[in-house]
């Protein structure tokens, strides 16, 4: 399962994410595993690349493809453009969670 932790600030703005796991690691292969993994990967990389290319906001990111780990966190003030990109990203992830849910993806929110 892909576990997504969405990091928020005290004003409930999205300031980062942490993801672990793979949708396709269930012992009994089920239809939709590859679709969920590909969709989550595409949304995640698109968000990070869009923040990098379309904003001046600073962030740190780390990944380990083998472990299924990705983290992204803003290290400076967050522009309205980055907030829009994060909102769009989360909208997509929540839609995937609603459509497929467990055992593929679980999204949690954590104030930091």
Secondary structure by P-SEA (a helix, b strand, c coil): cbbbbbbbccccccccbbbbbbcccccccccaaaaaaaaaaaaaaaaaaaaaccccccbbbbbbcccbbbbbbbcccccaaaaaaaaaaaaaaaaaaaacccccbbbbbbcc
